[in-house]
Amino acid sequence: MSDFIAAAAEKFTKLVEEQLKRVERMKQDKDFIQYDKLDKIIIGIVGGDGIGPAITNEAHRILEFLLKDEVQKGRIEFKVIDGLTIERRAEVMKAIPDDVLEELKKCHVILKGPTTTPRAGDPWPNIESANVAMRKELDLFANVRPVKVPELGIDWTFFRENTEGAYALGSKGFHINEDIALDFPVTTTEGTERIARAAFDYAVKNNKKRVTIVTKANVVKTTDGKFLNICQEIAKEYPGIEVDDWYIDIMTAKLVDEKRRTQFQVFILPNLYGDILTDEAAEFQGGVGTAGSANIGKRYAMFEAIHGSAPRMVQEGRAKYADPSSIIRAAAMLLSHIGYGDRAKKLEEALDICMFKERKLVVTGRDTGATGAEFADYVMDTIKSLD
């Protein structure tokens, strides 16, 4: 028994040391990048795997179309980065191959397609999620997901802490013996303060009046309790914002409560709860295939589709019929983030027309509907008609 405990204590000590070093790095990194001060903004295009390359290519085409003049002036540069496939990652046994990470760090913002995360029973080794690894390596601490359905009175923006919580050490839990396995959620003061401030700053800048903190602090008293307490302290710096807090279980119910759900505006959540709740929220907008996602840090930002890589579609020869709507939404968020808000709004408007109003083309995922390329052409034609 003592050998088991000693081995576990040694592993746990290493985990604690890693997290203490991470906290020190966070303390040193104070300032956000200012895109308007850059001579050139480099946009990385990462296809990922499965249907990722197919849909990312369509979003890339739309960005090239919208930023053509900026590319010609040398203000914008696109960098296509290959190698973030499950095959390559399994070959080198890393969530992100070293050469790919080096290329990512040469970019300012990244548009990323979905990537496969191995799970038990898969033919791939147990390597960490590329998404989780990218968030850690580039310190993309804020996962921002908007969900808007005007006819239902829904206008939500979720600020999910991206680098801590239950996912921080998701690949580093361990088996004590054949009877016990442990994983470790992580909450830090620095990490929670910055996601809280990001959410409250967004609320102020976008004239939002309410911020909701979501935890399970009544049961997970230490880490969730710390998260809740820090968010409530930060809230005192924003006296004009109404603040409430909910537990994750009842919050999932209130999103489907027609009377209550229209009252929510901005949410702050730890990593795991944010992952769950944003997928539920996306269903109101038409499913995860329609929602984009931003991953914001101080030096880098990454924008992605929030659905999976759908390898079965590739195996069945249907990749060209995959719906690119989610990653096109992410491309609109990217445009807004780097200072092209007018073009982002035009892209969002065109998407709404194509997806919900005109619907001249419908993507079904099969040959019964449009291809991703046809849909992207439809979006670009709609943008032209708005000029």
GUVO-474154 format. One line per field, with one value per residue (C-alpha): residue number from 1; residue in three letters; x, y, z. Coordinates in Angstrom, 2 decimals, padded with zeros to 5 digits. Layout:
// GUVO-474154
num = (NUM|...)
residu = (Ala|...)
u = (X|...)
v = (Y|...)
w = (Z|...)
// end
This chain:
// GUVO-474154
num = (1|2|3|4|5|6|7|8|9|10|11|12|13|14|15|16|17|18|19|20|21|22|23|24|25|26|27|28|29|30|31|32|33|34|35|36|37|38|39|40|41|42|43|44|45|46|47|48|49|50|51|52|53|54|55|56|57|58|59|60|61|62|63|64|65|66|67|68|69|70|71|72|73|74|75|76|77|78|79|80|81|82|83|84|85|86|87|88|89|90|91|92|93|94|95|96|97|98|99|100|101|102|103|104|105|106|107|108|109|110|111|112|113|114|115|116|117|118|119|120|121|122|123|124|125|126|127|128|129|130|131|132|133|134|135|136|137|138|139|140|141|142|143|144|145|146|147|148|149|150|151|152|153|154|155|156|157|158|159|160|161|162|163|164|165|166|167|168|169|170|171|172|173|174|175|176|177|178|179|180|181|182|183|184|185|186|187|188|189|190|191|192|193|194|195|196|197|198|199|200|201|202|203|204|205|206|207|208|209|210|211|212|213|214|215|216|217|218|219|220|221|222|223|224|225|226|227|228|229|230|231|232|233|234|235|236|237|238|239|240|241|242|243|244|245|246|247|248|249|250|251|252|253|254|255|256|257|258|259|260|261|262|263|264|265|266|267|268|269|270|271|272|273|274|275|276|277|278|279|280|281|282|283|284|285|286|287|288|289|290|291|292|293|294|295|296|297|298|299|300|301|302|303|304|305|306|307|308|309|310|311|312|313|314|315|316|317|318|319|320|321|322|323|324|325|326|327|328|329|330|331|332|333|334|335|336|337|338|339|340|341|342|343|344|345|346|347|348|349|350|351|352|353|354|355|356|357|358|359|360|361|362|363|364|365|366|367|368|369|370|371|372|373|374|375|376|377|378|379|380|381|382|383|384|385|386|387)
residu = (Met|Ser|Asp|Phe|Ile|Ala|Ala|Ala|Ala|Glu|Lys|Phe|Thr|Lys|Leu|Val|Glu|Glu|Gln|Leu|Lys|Arg|Val|Glu|Arg|Met|Lys|Gln|Asp|Lys|Asp|Phe|Ile|Gln|Tyr|Asp|Lys|Leu|Asp|Lys|Ile|Ile|Ile|Gly|Ile|Val|Gly|Gly|Asp|Gly|Ile|Gly|Pro|Ala|Ile|Thr|Asn|Glu|Ala|His|Arg|Ile|Leu|Glu|Phe|Leu|Leu|Lys|Asp|Glu|Val|Gln|Lys|Gly|Arg|Ile|Glu|Phe|Lys|Val|Ile|Asp|Gly|Leu|Thr|Ile|Glu|Arg|Arg|Ala|Glu|Val|Met|Lys|Ala|Ile|Pro|Asp|Asp|Val|Leu|Glu|Glu|Leu|Lys|Lys|Cys|His|Val|Ile|Leu|Lys|Gly|Pro|Thr|Thr|Thr|Pro|Arg|Ala|Gly|Asp|Pro|Trp|Pro|Asn|Ile|Glu|Ser|Ala|Asn|Val|Ala|Met|Arg|Lys|Glu|Leu|Asp|Leu|Phe|Ala|Asn|Val|Arg|Pro|Val|Lys|Val|Pro|Glu|Leu|Gly|Ile|Asp|Trp|Thr|Phe|Phe|Arg|Glu|Asn|Thr|Glu|Gly|Ala|Tyr|Ala|Leu|Gly|Ser|Lys|Gly|Phe|His|Ile|Asn|Glu|Asp|Ile|Ala|Leu|Asp|Phe|Pro|Val|Thr|Thr|Thr|Glu|Gly|Thr|Glu|Arg|Ile|Ala|Arg|Ala|Ala|Phe|Asp|Tyr|Ala|Val|Lys|Asn|Asn|Lys|Lys|Arg|Val|Thr|Ile|Val|Thr|Lys|Ala|Asn|Val|Val|Lys|Thr|Thr|Asp|Gly|Lys|Phe|Leu|Asn|Ile|Cys|Gln|Glu|Ile|Ala|Lys|Glu|Tyr|Pro|Gly|Ile|Glu|Val|Asp|Asp|Trp|Tyr|Ile|Asp|Ile|Met|Thr|Ala|Lys|Leu|Val|Asp|Glu|Lys|Arg|Arg|Thr|Gln|Phe|Gln|Val|Phe|Ile|Leu|Pro|Asn|Leu|Tyr|Gly|Asp|Ile|Leu|Thr|Asp|Glu|Ala|Ala|Glu|Phe|Gln|Gly|Gly|Val|Gly|Thr|Ala|Gly|Ser|Ala|Asn|Ile|Gly|Lys|Arg|Tyr|Ala|Met|Phe|Glu|Ala|Ile|His|Gly|Ser|Ala|Pro|Arg|Met|Val|Gln|Glu|Gly|Arg|Ala|Lys|Tyr|Ala|Asp|Pro|Ser|Ser|Ile|Ile|Arg|Ala|Ala|Ala|Met|Leu|Leu|Ser|His|Ile|Gly|Tyr|Gly|Asp|Arg|Ala|Lys|Lys|Leu|Glu|Glu|Ala|Leu|Asp|Ile|Cys|Met|Phe|Lys|Glu|Arg|Lys|Leu|Val|Val|Thr|Gly|Arg|Asp|Thr|Gly|Ala|Thr|Gly|Ala|Glu|Phe|Ala|Asp|Tyr|Val|Met|Asp|Thr|Ile|Lys|Ser|Leu|Asp)
u = (000.00|002.76|004.45|001.24|000.94|004.59|004.35|001.14|002.69|005.67|003.40|001.20|004.24|005.29|001.82|001.83|005.28|004.08|001.06|003.12|005.41|002.37|001.03|004.35|004.20|000.68|001.81|004.54|002.26|000.32|-000.55|-002.83|-001.56|-002.75|-003.54|-003.83|-000.18|001.10|002.58|001.23|-001.28|-000.51|-003.54|-002.77|-005.07|-005.04|-007.25|-007.00|-008.31|-011.51|-013.80|-011.61|-009.59|-012.73|-014.67|-011.66|-010.80|-014.21|-013.84|-010.34|-011.74|-014.29|-011.61|-009.42|-012.44|-013.25|-009.63|-008.40|-007.48|-005.66|-003.65|-002.67|-001.50|000.60|-001.47|-002.71|-000.82|-002.30|-000.15|-001.46|-000.19|-000.43|000.44|-002.18|-003.75|-004.37|-002.02|000.88|000.16|000.06|003.31|005.22|003.15|002.40|-000.85|000.84|003.97|006.92|007.20|003.48|003.68|006.62|004.57|001.54|003.64|004.58|000.93|-001.13|-004.51|-005.42|-008.47|-008.59|-010.63|-011.72|-009.21|-009.71|-009.24|-008.54|-010.71|-010.80|-011.35|-009.99|-007.08|-005.01|-002.70|-003.90|-002.52|-003.89|-006.54|-004.94|-007.42|-006.50|-002.79|-003.11|-004.95|-002.16|000.78|-000.63|-002.30|-005.71|-007.52|-010.91|-013.21|-015.90|-019.04|-021.96|-025.44|-028.12|-031.69|-033.65|-037.05|-036.65|-035.25|-031.90|-028.70|-026.08|-022.30|-020.37|-016.93|-015.54|-012.21|-010.08|-006.85|-007.82|-010.65|-011.20|-009.37|-006.11|-004.61|-006.98|-004.23|-002.17|-004.44|-003.20|-004.18|-003.18|-003.66|-006.10|-008.95|-008.49|-007.96|-007.66|-007.97|-007.39|-009.34|-007.27|-008.36|-005.87|-006.32|-004.62|-006.57|-009.95|-009.35|-008.49|-011.53|-013.79|-012.41|-012.70|-016.40|-017.16|-015.20|-017.18|-020.44|-019.51|-018.33|-021.41|-024.00|-024.89|-026.48|-026.20|-023.37|-024.09|-021.47|-021.97|-020.31|-021.09|-019.59|-022.08|-020.47|-017.06|-016.25|-012.53|-011.92|-015.44|-015.74|-012.55|-013.79|-017.10|-015.54|-013.00|-015.64|-017.80|-014.82|-014.08|-017.78|-017.37|-015.18|-018.19|-021.00|-023.23|-023.51|-026.09|-024.46|-026.02|-024.74|-026.24|-025.22|-024.47|-027.22|-030.08|-028.49|-028.80|-032.52|-032.99|-031.63|-034.73|-037.06|-038.84|-039.66|-036.22|-033.75|-034.29|-033.01|-029.47|-026.83|-023.19|-021.96|-018.67|-017.94|-015.10|-013.79|-015.92|-019.22|-018.55|-017.97|-021.28|-023.45|-022.26|-023.08|-026.57|-026.92|-025.82|-028.82|-031.12|-029.21|-029.40|-026.80|-023.05|-022.63|-023.85|-021.80|-018.29|-015.90|-013.11|-010.14|-008.52|-005.18|-002.99|-000.54|-002.49|-006.09|-007.59|-011.01|-012.64|-015.72|-017.12|-018.12|-015.97|-013.96|-016.66|-014.25|-017.20|-018.12|-014.63|-014.73|-018.03|-016.73|-019.00|-016.41|-017.28|-020.87|-019.83|-021.44|-018.89|-021.29|-019.63|-016.13|-017.46|-019.03|-015.63|-014.07|-016.48|-015.36|-011.74|-012.43|-014.02|-011.18|-008.46|-010.33|-012.45|-015.81|-017.64|-016.64|-017.47|-020.99|-021.44|-020.36|-022.71|-025.58|-024.89|-024.75|-028.09|-029.65|-028.22|-028.99|-032.29|-034.01|-033.51|-032.14|-031.60|-029.03|-029.19|-026.27|-027.48|-024.15|-025.08|-025.58|-029.18|-027.87|-025.25|-021.52|-019.53|-017.97|-021.39|-022.54|-019.42|-020.03|-023.62|-022.36|-019.90|-022.57|-024.84|-022.08|-021.74|-025.47|-025.19|-022.65)
v = (000.00|002.48|001.94|002.93|006.08|007.04|006.65|008.68|011.40|011.68|012.07|014.58|016.63|016.95|018.11|020.77|021.98|022.30|024.35|026.65|027.39|028.06|030.56|032.44|032.62|034.04|036.71|037.83|038.05|041.28|042.99|042.03|042.29|045.40|044.44|048.03|048.56|045.64|046.22|042.86|040.41|036.75|034.46|030.75|028.28|024.82|022.19|019.57|016.15|014.34|016.87|019.68|020.40|020.43|022.96|025.06|025.54|027.13|029.53|030.36|031.22|033.57|035.29|035.74|037.23|039.67|040.67|040.77|044.46|044.02|041.10|043.16|045.98|043.57|044.22|040.61|037.38|033.88|030.94|027.42|024.99|021.26|018.37|018.59|015.32|012.40|010.28|012.71|013.32|009.57|009.11|011.58|010.81|014.47|016.41|019.04|018.08|020.38|021.73|022.53|024.34|026.37|027.48|028.28|030.59|032.60|033.58|036.19|034.50|030.99|029.55|025.88|022.95|020.11|017.52|013.95|013.26|009.56|007.78|004.30|001.72|003.89|002.63|005.67|006.04|008.01|011.41|014.66|016.64|019.01|021.68|021.37|021.37|024.44|026.32|025.49|026.15|029.48|030.31|030.79|031.25|032.56|030.42|032.79|031.35|033.57|032.10|034.34|033.41|036.69|035.06|033.28|036.31|034.53|036.59|034.78|035.04|032.38|032.98|029.53|029.36|027.43|026.35|025.13|023.25|019.55|019.67|021.23|017.88|015.74|013.54|013.51|011.77|008.38|005.04|004.63|000.89|-001.36|-000.09|003.69|006.29|010.05|013.19|016.73|019.94|023.10|026.64|029.49|033.09|034.47|032.19|033.00|036.74|037.09|035.15|037.10|040.45|039.39|038.63|041.82|043.98|042.43|043.16|046.82|047.31|045.63|047.26|044.01|044.42|040.94|038.48|034.98|032.82|029.06|026.54|023.58|025.34|023.80|020.37|021.01|023.42|024.05|024.64|025.71|027.65|029.56|030.26|031.63|033.76|035.36|036.12|037.77|039.88|040.99|041.85|044.59|046.47|046.71|048.28|048.83|045.10|042.85|039.61|036.29|032.74|029.36|025.75|023.92|021.32|023.81|026.12|023.44|023.30|027.08|027.36|025.50|027.47|029.82|032.37|032.45|031.95|035.36|037.04|035.69|037.60|036.87|033.72|032.91|029.19|026.84|024.65|021.50|023.26|025.69|022.84|021.21|024.32|025.85|022.67|022.72|026.40|025.84|023.56|026.58|028.10|024.95|022.68|022.67|022.68|026.28|027.78|029.18|029.57|031.97|031.06|034.27|034.85|037.88|037.04|034.62|033.85|030.79|030.47|027.14|025.11|023.60|020.24|017.15|015.84|013.38|010.72|008.59|011.23|010.98|007.18|007.31|009.83|012.63|015.19|017.60|017.71|018.70|021.89|024.73|027.06|026.66|027.51|030.35|031.74|031.38|033.27|036.15|036.21|036.26|039.28|041.16|040.28|041.71|044.95|044.30|044.53|045.90|042.91|040.54|041.98|041.63|037.99|037.30|038.96|036.93|033.71|034.46|035.06|031.86|029.66|030.98|033.37|032.59|029.06|028.75|026.07|023.64|021.53|018.11|016.29|014.09|014.37|015.35|018.85|021.36|020.84|022.99|024.78|025.56|026.94|029.11|030.48|031.23|033.15|035.18|035.96|037.14|039.37|040.97|041.64|043.51|046.00)
w = (000.00|000.92|-002.48|-004.25|-002.16|-002.64|-006.42|-006.51|-004.33|-006.69|-009.72|-007.93|-006.91|-010.55|-011.53|-008.81|-009.89|-013.50|-012.45|-010.23|-013.19|-015.37|-012.85|-012.90|-016.71|-016.51|-014.08|-016.47|-019.53|-018.98|-022.27|-025.14|-028.72|-030.58|-034.16|-035.37|-034.40|-036.53|-039.99|-041.11|-039.62|-040.33|-040.46|-040.13|-041.88|-040.28|-041.91|-039.17|-040.19|-041.14|-042.84|-041.46|-044.62|-046.77|-044.70|-043.72|-047.37|-047.96|-045.04|-046.29|-049.73|-048.16|-046.06|-049.13|-050.93|-048.13|-047.49|-051.09|-050.93|-047.61|-048.99|-052.02|-049.76|-047.71|-044.59|-044.40|-045.11|-045.13|-044.02|-044.71|-042.07|-042.69|-040.39|-037.64|-038.71|-036.39|-038.51|-038.09|-034.41|-033.74|-035.67|-033.48|-030.35|-029.71|-029.62|-031.82|-033.77|-033.02|-036.57|-036.64|-033.30|-034.57|-037.60|-035.44|-033.30|-036.40|-036.82|-035.01|-035.47|-036.60|-038.36|-037.43|-038.67|-036.37|-035.20|-034.01|-030.30|-029.61|-027.08|-025.63|-028.36|-031.16|-033.27|-032.25|-029.23|-026.21|-027.16|-025.81|-027.67|-030.19|-029.11|-025.45|-026.31|-028.53|-025.82|-023.38|-025.73|-026.98|-023.66|-025.26|-021.98|-023.16|-025.25|-026.52|-028.11|-029.15|-029.69|-031.16|-032.15|-032.41|-032.93|-029.57|-027.76|-027.31|-027.37|-025.31|-025.16|-023.25|-021.74|-020.98|-019.15|-021.56|-019.86|-016.41|-014.71|-015.37|-018.70|-017.53|-016.57|-018.62|-020.00|-016.79|-014.33|-013.19|-011.74|-008.11|-008.44|-010.27|-008.06|-008.10|-010.84|-010.21|-012.32|-011.08|-011.79|-011.46|-010.52|-010.20|-009.14|-012.28|-014.59|-013.08|-012.81|-016.48|-017.78|-015.42|-016.57|-020.22|-019.70|-017.78|-020.22|-023.07|-021.25|-020.77|-024.37|-025.82|-023.55|-021.78|-018.37|-016.87|-016.26|-014.95|-013.20|-013.56|-011.22|-008.96|-005.94|-003.53|-004.10|-005.68|-002.91|-003.36|-007.09|-008.10|-004.87|-005.68|-009.22|-007.96|-005.22|-007.56|-010.21|-007.53|-006.40|-009.96|-010.38|-007.75|-010.24|-012.60|-010.54|-013.58|-014.31|-012.64|-011.48|-010.52|-010.16|-010.98|-010.56|-013.78|-013.41|-013.02|-015.60|-018.27|-017.44|-017.47|-021.01|-022.18|-019.88|-022.29|-019.59|-017.99|-020.84|-022.47|-019.30|-019.66|-021.62|-020.71|-018.96|-017.20|-016.77|-015.86|-018.66|-018.45|-017.73|-020.56|-022.97|-022.02|-021.88|-025.15|-027.05|-025.56|-026.41|-030.00|-030.55|-030.39|-033.30|-035.41|-033.81|-033.35|-037.12|-037.20|-034.36|-034.40|-031.52|-030.56|-028.36|-027.18|-025.50|-025.03|-027.82|-030.03|-030.97|-032.63|-034.28|-035.02|-035.78|-032.59|-034.06|-034.54|-037.47|-038.69|-040.03|-041.15|-043.73|-045.17|-045.19|-047.07|-049.60|-048.37|-047.20|-049.99|-048.68|-045.15|-043.85|-043.58|-041.71|-038.33|-039.48|-041.64|-038.45|-036.83|-039.76|-039.10|-035.46|-036.63|-038.87|-036.00|-033.64|-035.88|-036.54|-039.62|-037.88|-040.91|-043.03|-040.18|-039.95|-043.70|-043.55|-040.62|-042.48|-045.60|-043.57|-041.94|-045.35|-046.79|-043.78|-042.45|-044.86|-048.56|-048.21|-051.96|-051.21|-048.30|-047.07|-045.92|-045.57|-048.52|-052.26|-051.55|-050.80|-051.84|-051.53|-049.15|-052.13|-053.61|-050.27|-049.92|-053.44|-052.40|-049.36|-051.45|-054.06|-051.23|-049.85|-053.31|-053.38|-050.05|-051.44)
// end
